[in-house]
Amino acid sequence: MDMFSLGIDSTTAARQSEEKAKAVAQALTTAYPKYLWMVGVHPGGTLAIKLLMPGLPQNVAEILHLRNEFSYTELAAKAVRLGGDLLERMNLKRGAWDGSTPKNGIDMS
């Protein structure tokens, strides 16, 4: 998996959030291989988890609040659950991506 980061903010909290984002990206890639995930760190201690795929709305993300202290194991498990929920809302299967594209009737609720 290729990962990159934009090290704009070098505070300790920002570095910790970036490390958590990398852990989330790795957990998602391990649980749901071949899907393209984007995990962004946002001010206020949140991570946005997005699935990048043609045909998907770009404004849909799962939000993971980091205000609570999670172990990396708990964080990975929560991210995998949220990623799976996002796949299901897009009418895609959990597991490895099989090349299918989203079908009509995306559940935006």
Secondary structure, DSSP 8 states (H G I E B T S, - for coil): ----------SHHHHHHHHHHHHHHHHHHHHSTTSEEEEEEETTTEEEEEEE-TTS-TT--EEEE-SS---HHHHHHHHHHHHHHHHHHTT--SSS--S----S-----
